[in-house]
Amino acid sequence: MSASKLPGFTADQSLAPARGRYRTGYQSASRSSGVVPAIPMCSNCDGILDRCERNGWRPRGLCNLCAVGACYDPPPPPDPFPNPWPPWFSSSIF
């Protein structure tokens, strides 16, 4: 079995130090130290909107979602003791 090679690439080259600096040029508008949720929980929107007002409505995406009510409520937890009988079953059968 022969090893396949990619032209111009070797493992030794991949471990070589970088020749220059890598910069993105992007700076975040928000200096948040936390994780910003994609869709906020509705129960958190009051606190989020308070922070948005203090921070100049940033991060905009999160602030806008709460402002227009585009949030979610988690579903209720499942019943830990569900009824084991099917709905059509009735005690009058016995």
Helices and strands as residue ranges (DSSP letters): H 11-14, G 42-44, H 45-54, H 60-68, G 91-93
